[in-house]
Amino acid sequence: MWGMSNRQEYKQLKIVKEKNLLILASMAGQAIKMFSLDSFDPAQTQPQMGIHPIFEKRYDQKVVEIETSPDNKYVFFTLTDFGKSGLKDKLVCINLCTFKTVFEIETKGKWSKAIAYHPDKLLAVSNWHSNDVTIIDIRNVKKAKVTQVIPCGTSPRGIAFNKSGSSGIIAGYYSRNLTFLKYNKVDRKFYIEKITEPFDFPNYSGNMRHVVFDDFHNQAFVSNMGRNLVHKINLQTQDIVESYPVATFPNTIKLSEDNKYLAVSCRESDMVCILNVLNGKMETLVDTGPQPTGLDFIKANQPKTYDIYVTNFADDSVFCKRVTLA
């Protein structure tokens, strides 16, 4: 685990494996930061060794969430000050080869947070306070433009699309439900296919936070922070079919590249839970620092080994550990 000076509030991180690059979103520091991992070994006992800063850019708003293009040429991130200054929320794109800004575009939403990449060269941005999702066309990345704003739920949070791009899911944090989208390739627009009832209503439903597709097994997973659960979704019926207990306040979830395991950062338990995606069995628990939030889960070069990267929100540190799973 390695820390940074001054208050940073690292909300999210992304590992670009092909470039040996660590990207951090600093909310309090109002910056996007990048570090080289060229000489970093996740298996070593002093993980701060081999981490070298290579790029930093500061903004007049908080940097919240990160996404990269599938070819790892671009990084996208959201800017918001949560309505404090009257500045417009934005989505920013930086070229990861030149580190130059490609575009800054207003999202037309309030409190813009999560980002999802769609295979038809679209980006979806969830807007926490305006209760909608912005769609941005990046076919011409230098002329990015907003093409759609989709009203959905209360405080939409996580967004994900399946591999083909035909379907999407939005997690409603305070509406405590899921919105299913269908994509039309002809007009390049999304249409609401189904809005679920709050989970386990009239009992306390919790808060739907993050969502990932598991196309290999034709299912999806959603973290429920309030109920300390991870839900498995049947994509044919669009229903929750299983709910797996995890540690307290499950936050970010990430599917392993081999589609075998799901990592879950649990903010109030200071740990990452790793589940078997087929049966929900808890494979292992990994202790982290305080309030693990951002998460990446990378298949290592050795058989059955995986690297876990986590931002510890409470103490501005980044945690990494190599784990071996059966």
C-alpha positions in Angstrom: 0.0 0.0 0.0 1.3 3.4 -0.9 0.0 6.8 0.0 0.0 10.4 -1.4 0.6 13.7 0.3 -2.3 16.1 1.0 -6.0 15.1 0.8 -6.8 13.4 -2.5 -10.0 11.3 -2.1 -9.1 8.8 -4.7 -12.5 7.7 -6.0 -11.6 5.4 -8.9 -8.6 3.8 -10.6 -7.9 2.0 -13.8 -5.0 -0.3 -14.7 -4.1 -0.2 -18.4 -2.3 -3.5 -18.5 -0.8 -3.1 -22.0 0.8 0.2 -21.1 1.7 -0.7 -17.5 -0.2 2.4 -16.5 -2.1 3.3 -13.3 -4.7 6.0 -13.7 -6.3 7.7 -10.6 -9.2 10.1 -10.2 -8.6 12.5 -7.4 -11.7 14.2 -6.1 -10.2 16.5 -3.4 -7.1 17.0 -5.5 -9.2 17.9 -8.5 -6.8 16.0 -10.8 -6.3 13.1 -13.1 -3.1 11.3 -12.3 -1.1 8.7 -14.1 1.7 6.4 -12.9 4.1 4.1 -14.7 4.1 0.5 -13.4 7.0 -0.5 -15.7 9.2 -1.6 -12.8 6.4 -2.5 -10.4 5.9 -6.0 -9.1 2.5 -6.6 -7.4 4.0 -9.6 -5.6 6.7 -7.7 -3.8 6.4 -6.7 -0.1 7.1 -3.0 -0.7 4.5 -2.1 -3.3 5.5 1.6 -3.3 8.7 0.6 -5.1 8.5 0.9 -8.8 5.6 3.4 -9.0 6.6 6.5 -11.0 4.4 9.5 -11.7 4.3 10.4 -15.4 1.4 12.8 -15.8 -1.0 15.0 -13.8 -3.5 17.6 -14.8 -5.6 19.7 -12.4 -9.1 21.0 -13.0 -11.5 23.5 -11.4 -13.9 20.6 -10.4 -13.6 17.2 -8.9 -12.4 14.3 -11.0 -14.8 11.5 -10.2 -14.9 8.4 -12.4 -12.7 6.9 -15.1 -13.2 4.7 -18.2 -10.8 3.8 -21.1 -11.5 3.0 -24.7 -11.2 -0.7 -25.6 -8.0 0.0 -27.6 -6.6 1.9 -24.5 -5.9 4.9 -26.7 -8.1 7.2 -24.6 -9.1 7.8 -21.0 -12.4 9.5 -20.2 -13.3 11.0 -16.9 -16.1 13.1 -15.4 -15.8 16.5 -13.7 -18.3 17.9 -11.2 -18.3 20.1 -8.2 -21.7 18.7 -7.0 -23.5 22.0 -7.7 -21.4 24.2 -5.4 -20.1 26.7 -7.9 -22.5 26.7 -10.8 -19.9 25.2 -13.2 -21.3 22.8 -15.8 -20.4 19.1 -15.4 -18.1 17.8 -18.1 -16.7 14.7 -19.7 -13.0 14.9 -20.6 -11.0 12.8 -23.0 -7.2 12.5 -22.9 -5.0 10.7 -25.5 -2.9 8.1 -23.6 -0.2 8.2 -26.2 0.3 12.0 -26.2 -1.3 12.9 -22.9 -3.1 15.8 -24.7 -6.7 16.7 -24.2 -8.9 15.5 -27.1 -12.2 17.0 -25.9 -14.1 18.5 -23.0 -17.8 18.4 -23.4 -20.7 19.4 -21.1 -22.8 16.4 -20.1 -26.0 18.4 -19.8 -26.5 16.6 -16.5 -26.0 17.4 -12.8 -23.4 15.5 -10.6 -22.0 13.4 -13.5 -20.4 10.3 -12.2 -20.0 6.8 -13.8 -19.0 6.2 -17.4 -19.7 3.2 -19.6 -18.2 2.6 -23.1 -20.6 1.3 -25.7 -19.1 -0.7 -28.7 -20.8 1.5 -31.2 -18.5 4.3 -30.1 -20.8 5.9 -27.6 -20.3 6.8 -24.0 -23.0 6.8 -21.3 -22.6 9.0 -18.2 -24.8 8.7 -15.2 -26.0 12.0 -13.7 -26.7 11.5 -10.0 -28.6 14.7 -9.2 -30.6 15.2 -12.5 -31.7 11.6 -12.5 -30.7 10.8 -16.0 -28.0 9.3 -18.3 -26.3 11.3 -21.0 -25.2 9.6 -24.3 -22.2 11.0 -26.1 -21.3 10.1 -29.7 -17.5 9.7 -30.1 -17.4 8.3 -33.7 -15.4 11.4 -34.4 -13.5 11.7 -31.1 -12.5 15.3 -31.9 -16.2 16.3 -32.5 -17.8 14.5 -29.6 -21.5 15.5 -29.1 -24.4 14.7 -26.8 -27.1 12.8 -28.7 -29.5 11.7 -26.0 -30.4 12.2 -22.4 -32.3 9.4 -20.8 -34.5 10.0 -17.7 -34.2 7.0 -15.4 -34.6 6.2 -11.7 -33.4 8.3 -8.8 -29.7 8.9 -8.6 -28.5 6.5 -11.4 -25.1 5.2 -10.6 -23.5 2.2 -12.3 -24.0 1.6 -16.1 -22.9 -1.4 -18.2 -23.5 -2.7 -21.7 -23.2 -6.3 -23.0 -20.5 -7.2 -25.4 -22.6 -6.7 -28.6 -24.0 -3.5 -27.3 -27.6 -4.6 -27.8 -28.5 -4.3 -24.1 -27.6 -2.1 -21.1 -28.4 -1.9 -17.4 -28.5 1.2 -15.2 -28.4 0.8 -11.4 -30.7 3.2 -9.6 -29.1 4.1 -6.2 -32.0 5.7 -4.4 -34.8 4.3 -6.6 -33.3 1.0 -5.5 -34.0 -0.7 -8.9 -32.7 -1.5 -12.3 -33.4 0.1 -15.7 -32.9 -2.2 -18.7 -32.0 -0.5 -22.1 -32.3 -1.8 -25.6 -30.1 -0.3 -28.3 -31.3 0.5 -31.9 -28.3 0.5 -34.3 -30.3 2.3 -37.0 -30.9 5.6 -35.1 -28.1 4.9 -32.6 -30.4 5.5 -29.7 -31.4 3.7 -26.5 -34.9 2.8 -25.4 -36.1 1.8 -22.0 -37.1 -1.9 -22.1 -37.9 -2.5 -18.5 -37.8 -0.7 -15.1 -37.9 -3.1 -12.2 -39.6 -2.6 -8.9 -37.4 -1.8 -5.9 -35.6 -4.9 -4.7 -37.5 -6.9 -2.0 -40.2 -4.3 -1.6 -41.8 -3.5 0.8 -38.8 -4.4 2.9 -35.7 -2.2 2.8 -34.3 -2.5 -0.7 -30.8 -1.2 -0.2 -29.0 0.8 -2.9 -28.0 -0.5 -6.3 -24.5 0.8 -6.9 -22.4 -0.9 -9.7 -23.2 -3.3 -12.5 -21.2 -5.6 -14.8 -22.2 -8.0 -17.6 -20.9 -11.5 -17.7 -21.6 -12.3 -21.4 -19.8 -15.6 -21.2 -22.4 -17.0 -18.8 -25.3 -14.8 -20.1 -25.7 -13.1 -16.7 -25.0 -9.8 -15.0 -24.1 -8.7 -11.4 -25.1 -5.7 -9.4 -23.7 -4.6 -6.0 -26.3 -3.6 -3.4 -24.6 -1.3 -0.8 -27.5 -1.0 1.6 -28.2 -4.7 1.8 -24.6 -6.0 1.7 -25.4 -8.2 -1.3 -24.3 -8.9 -4.8 -27.3 -9.8 -7.1 -27.1 -12.1 -10.1 -29.4 -11.2 -13.0 -30.8 -13.5 -15.6 -30.5 -11.6 -18.8 -33.4 -13.4 -20.5 -36.0 -12.7 -17.8 -34.2 -9.5 -16.6 -34.9 -10.6 -13.1 -32.7 -11.0 -10.0 -32.3 -14.8 -9.6 -29.7 -15.0 -6.8 -28.4 -12.7 -4.1 -25.0 -13.4 -2.5 -24.0 -12.0 0.9 -20.7 -10.1 1.0 -19.0 -7.8 3.5 -20.4 -4.4 4.5 -21.2 -1.7 1.8 -20.2 -3.5 -1.4 -19.2 -0.8 -3.8 -17.3 -1.4 -7.1 -17.4 -4.8 -8.7 -15.1 -6.2 -11.4 -15.2 -9.4 -13.4 -12.0 -11.2 -14.0 -10.8 -11.4 -17.6 -11.3 -15.2 -17.6 -14.9 -14.8 -16.5 -14.3 -17.0 -13.4 -14.4 -14.5 -10.5 -16.0 -11.3 -9.3 -14.1 -8.9 -7.1 -16.1 -6.7 -4.8 -14.7 -3.7 -2.8 -16.5 -3.4 0.5 -16.1 0.1 1.9 -17.1 -0.4 5.6 -15.4 -3.7 6.1 -12.0 -2.6 4.6 -11.8 -5.6 2.4 -12.3 -7.1 -1.1 -14.5 -10.1 -1.4 -13.9 -12.5 -4.4 -16.8 -14.6 -5.5 -17.1 -17.6 -7.9 -19.4 -16.3 -10.7 -21.1 -19.7 -11.2 -22.2 -20.5 -7.7 -21.6 -17.3 -5.7 -19.2 -19.1 -3.4 -16.8 -16.8 -1.5 -13.4 -17.8 -2.7 -11.3 -15.5 -0.5 -11.3 -12.2 1.5 -8.5 -9.7 1.0 -7.9 -7.1 3.7 -7.2 -3.6 2.3 -6.9 -0.1 3.8 -9.8 2.1 5.0 -12.8 2.5 2.8 -11.8 0.6 -0.4 -13.6 2.2 -3.2 -12.1 2.1 -6.7 -11.2 -1.4 -7.9 -9.4 -3.2 -10.7 -8.9 -6.9 -11.0 -6.2 -8.1 -13.4 -5.2 -11.6 -14.5 -1.5 -12.0 -13.8 0.9 -14.0 -15.9 1.2 -16.9 -13.6 -1.5 -19.6 -13.6 -4.4 -19.0 -11.2 -3.0 -15.7 -10.0 -4.8 -12.3 -10.0 -3.8 -8.7 -9.0 -6.2 -6.6 -7.0 -5.8 -2.8 -7.1 -7.9 -0.7 -4.8 -8.2 3.0 -3.8 -8.6 3.5 -0.1 -10.8 6.6 0.0 -10.3 7.4 3.7 -6.5 7.7 3.7 -5.6 8.5 0.1 -3.7 5.3 -0.5 -3.6 2.7 -3.2 -3.5 -1.0 -2.3 -2.3 -3.9 -4.4 -2.1 -7.5 -3.7 -1.5 -10.7 -5.7 -3.9 -13.6 -4.9 -3.9 -17.2 -6.0 -7.3 -18.8 -6.6 -8.2 -22.4 -7.3 
